[in-house]
Amino acid sequence: MRDRSLSFLAFKLFTNGIRYTYLRATGNPAKPQAVSIEITQKCIARCIMCNIWQSRDAVDLPVEDWIHLLSSPFFSDLRELDITGGEPFLRKDLLELIDGLSHLKDGKLRKIKSFAVTTNGLLTDRILEVTEKIVETLSQTRIDLVVVLAMDGVGETHDQIRNFKDAWTKVNTTIQGLRKIRGMGKSLVIGLKTTVVPHNVDQLESIARYADENGLFTIVSPCIITENRYDNIDRKEDLAFSENDIEKMIRFYESGHFQWDFHRSRLVNYLRTGAMKKPCSAGFNYFFIRSNGDVYPCPLIKVKLGNIKQPRGEDLYLSKAASFFRKQVGRRPECRTCTEPGLERYALPFEGFTYLSLMVRMGRQDFLNLHTHMGLDKYFP
């Protein structure tokens, strides 16, 4: 990026900051730039930090409902779509969904840059087969496919946390297969998502080394206790970190193994003080939609705006409840313990001022390295 382009980016962040300040004061939304859709709650893993798989009455919306939703003009500024679960690859029509959404690139979703699919990596054959077909589908669309695999340890630790026999062997085999697809010149980005729990605080450096050796980006964050997304309030005591665990996490985040510099600094401060301080734009440019169509401005807070199936679903984002939530962003008790990296990442370009100050502090080259590493270039022309 040339200096002129960097100056434009600085100007854009400044104007974004002014707009966010206005929206925050009024409770008005912007058009979503990032959305997470939970296409199923079904999962074959039985992870110790998540109860999604226990849901017995979950309903999975059909493909046509998702495509109809994202065809709305309200989503015309969408840059990233996060497809999550449960285990998304359990859906037989995942390829149909992505194919249908890719056809919106030249119409309703002109600004879309990437589809991200999170997976536990256990269904190796199906994941590799479907992924290869997806990258072929996207090859002419200028849309990247990002596959994020859960890895919570190297070897037996991963099996124990995922509560699934040979989980480590399966996810490693899946990763090696995905690397071969990527090596064929496909537009495929591969990363690891590690949920830190007391059981794996000694494994973080090993996971980071594995990622480096295999050319994978990493997302490493402490587990989140929430009655909404993971429905794991009952596991709060079992997942509590000791002081020793916290010191180990701090050492990891302060080491050279962790590349996401802003997230690192926010986590270290949180681990030391017990209070998270970071920008958030949940409900402004980001929404989370459950498998049954229920809409939440934040996946971690149990404040439901309604369901996309109700008449004039767009009104959900403009309702008084949505406006009140936006005015409370960052001030709720849940916000003070939020370690979710995705919400922070979506917020940085939108909130503007924090990212601009980071540019000034870091200097040109270090900032550009961070900007590219985090994939935030997709938010700027």
N, C-alpha and C positions, 0 to 999 in steps of 0.2 A: 504494500500500500504506500503510495507516494505521500509526501508531506501535504500536498493539496487535498488529497482524499482524507487524510487524518484531520485536517482542519474542518472539512465538511462534517466528518463524524463528530467532532467536538461540538460544532454548531448544532447538529441534529440532537445530540444528547442534551444540550442546554435547552432547546425548545421542547424536547420531550419532558424535561424536568418541570418546565413551566406548566405544560398541559397536565401532567400528573398531579401537580399541586392543586390545580383547579378542579380536576375530577375528584380528587380526594376530599376536597372541601364540600363539593356539591353532591357526591355520591353517584355521579353519572358514570356509565361504563364507556369503554372504547370497544371497537370491534375486536373479537378474540384473535390473538396471534398464535396462541398455542392451546390445544385442547387434548385432554386425556379421555379416551373412551375405553371403558372396561367391557369388552365384548363377551366375557363370560366370567363366572365365579367358580367354574369347575376347575379342579386341579388334581394332579396325581401325587404331588408332594404333600407332606404333612408337616410343614415347617413349624419349628418351635416358637416362632415369633409372629405367627399369622393364623387367623381362624377363618379366612375366606373360604377355605375348602369345606368347612362345616355347614355352609349355607345349604339348607334343604329346599327352600321355596324360591330360589333365584330363577328369574326368567331371562333368557337371552333374546334380545331383540333380533329380528331377521335382518339380513343384509340390506334389503330395500329401505328399512327404516333409518339405518345409519346414513345411507347415501342421500335419502330425502332430507335428513337433518342438515347434512353438510353442503347440500345444494342451495341452502338459503343464502340470500345476499348478506345476511348478518355475518357470515363466515368468509366474506370475500377478502379479508386481510390475513387469513390463516397462513402461517409459515411452517408450523410443525404440528404433526398429528401423532400423538402417542397412543399406540394400540396395546392395551394391557389386559390383565386378567386378575385372578385365575391364570390359566395357561392358555394363551391365545391359539396355540397350535392344536388344541383339542377341537377347535371348530373346523369342521370339514369344509366350510365355505370361506375360509380365511383368504384364499387366493381370489375368490369371487369378489369379496369385499374390497380388496386392494385394487383389483382390476377395475371395478366400478368407480372407485374414488380417483384412480389415475386418469380416467376419462373426463374428470372435471377440471383437469389442469388447464385446458384451453378454453374453459368457460367460467364456472363458478369459483374454482379454486386456483386462479391464475398465479397467486403468489406463493403457493405451497412449495416448499423446498425439500421436505423430508417426511417419510413415514418411519416411525420408530416402533419396533415390536419387542416387547420384553418377554423373556422365556426362561424357564428353569433348565432348559437344555436337555431334558431327560428323554424326549421323544426323538432320538437322533435321526432315524431314517426319514420320518415325516418332516422334521425341521429342514433337513438338507434338501429333500425333494421339493418342498414348497418354496423354500428360499430361492433356489435356483430358478424356479418358474417366476417368482416375483421379480427378481432382478432383470429377467428377460422382459417381463411386462413393462417395467419402469425404464428400460434402456433408452427409449426414445422420448421420454417425458421430462427429462431434466429434474427428476425427483430422486433423491438418494434414499436407499433403504438402510436403516440403522437397526442392527440386531443387538440387543443388550441381554447378556446372559447372567443369571444369578450364580455367583461363586462366593461362598462363605468360608472357604478353607481349602487347603490343598490336601487331598487324601481323605482319611477317615473322619476328620472334623467336619468336612462338608456333608458327608453321609449322615452324621449325627444331627446336624442342624436341620437338614432337609428331611430327616426322618424317612430316608428312602435308601434301600440297599443299592450299592454300587453307583450312587448319585455322582460321585466324583469321576469315576471312569466314564460314565455316560456323558457328562457335560464336557469333559476333556475331549472325548471323541467327536462330539458335536462341534466344538471349537476348531479342531483340526480340519474337519470337513468344510466348515465355513471359510477357513483360511484358504483352502484350495479353490473355492468358488471366487473369493476375492482375488486370488492370484491369477485368475483367468481374465482379469481386466474388467471385472464387473464393478458396478457402482454400489459397493457394499462397505459399510462401516461397522466394525465389530467392537463391542465394549463389554466390560464386566461391571456388574452392580453388586457390591458387597454390603450386606447389612451387618453392622457390628453388634455383637451380643457378648455377654461375658464368656461364652464358650470359645470365641475365636480371636480375642484381642492379641493373642500371641502369634496369630497367623497372618497379620496384616502385611508385614514385609514380604512374606513368602508369596502372597497373592500379588503384590505389586511387582515382584520379580517375574512371576509367571506372565503378567500382563506385558511387561517390557519385552520379554523373550518372544512373545507371540504377536507383538504389534497391536495391542488392544488399549483402548482408553479405559479409564477406571472411574467409578463413582463409589466412594467409600464413606458411608455415613452411619452413625449410631441408630439403632432401632428406634422406632417411634411407637409410643403407646397411644392408641386412639380407638374410640368406640365407633368410628365411621369406617375408614378405608380398610384397616386390618382387623377391626373388631376384636382387639386383643387386651382389653382392660383386665381380664381375668389373669393375665400373665405378667402383670406389672411387677410383682415381687420377684418372680423367677428371673426376670430380665433386668433387674436392677444392677447397676455397675458398682463395684467396690471402689474405694479410693485408689487402690493399686491398679485396677482396670483403667481408671480415668488417667492416671499418670502414664500408663503404657500408650493410650490413645494419643495423648498430647505429644509424646515423644515421636510417635509415628507421623502425626500431622506436621510436626516441625522438622522432620527429616526431609531428605531429597527425594523420597519415594513417592510423595504426593504432589501432583502437578497442578491441581486446580487451586491456584494461590488464594483467590478471594474466599472460596469456601473453606480453605484451610484456616485462614485467619479468623473467620467467624466461628468456626468450630472450636478452635483453641480458646478463644475468649469465652465461649459458652461453657466449655468444660471447666474452666477456671472460676467462672463467676456464677454459673447456674442460670444465666439470663442470656437469651439469644437476641442479638441486635443485627438486623439485616433488612434490606428492602423487600417488600412483597407486593405483588400486583394481582393476587387472587381475586377473582370477581371483576377485575378491570379488563385485562387482556388474556385471562386464563379461566377455564372452567373444567370441571371433572364430571363425567356422565357415567352413571352406573349401568350395568348390563340390562337393567329393566327400564332404562330411560330416565331415571331420577337425576336431576341436575343439582350440582353442588358448586358453589363458588370456590370452595377449597376441599380437597379430598380428605383432609384430616379433621375437619370440624363438622359436626353433625347438624348442619343448617341446610335443609333442603329447600330449593326454590320452587320445585314442582316437577312435572314430568313432560318430556318432549312430545308425548302422545296427546296431551291436552290441546284443545283448540288454541291457535295462535301461540305456539310454543315460544316464539321470540320474546313475547311479553314477560317471560320468566326473568330475563336478564335486565329488564327495565322496571321490575316491580319495586314496591316500597321495601319489601324484605331484602331484595338484592342491594338496593341503595343503602339501607341501614348497615348491611354487612360491610359494604365497601368503606363506609365511614369508620368502621371499627377495625379495619385491617391493621395488624401490628400491635393492637392494644388489647386483644383478647388473651386470656390466660394460656390458651393453646399456642399462641404465637411466641410466647416467651420460652417455650421448650421445643420449638420446631427446628428439626435438623434436616428437613427435606431439601435436597439440593436442586431439584427441578424447579420448584417454586422460586427459589432465589435466582436461578439462571434466567427464567422468563422475565423476572422483574428488572434485572439490571439494565437492559436497553430501554425498557419502557419507563421506569422511574427516572432514569437519566442522570440526575445529579450525583448519585453514588458512583456510577460507572465513570462519569466525567472526572470526579476527584481521583479515582483510581488511575486514570490515564495520566493525570498530572503527577501523581506520586511515583508511578512506576517508570515513567520515561517511555520514549517512543518504541524501542525494540521489544522490551519486556512486555509492554501492553499489547503490542501487535501479536506477539507469541501467545499471550493469554486469550486474546480476542479470537484468534484462529482455532486454538485448542478447544475452546468452549463452543465453537460453532456459532458465535453470535453475529458473524458477518451476514447471515441470512436475514437479519432484521434491518439491514441497511442496503439501499440500492447501490 
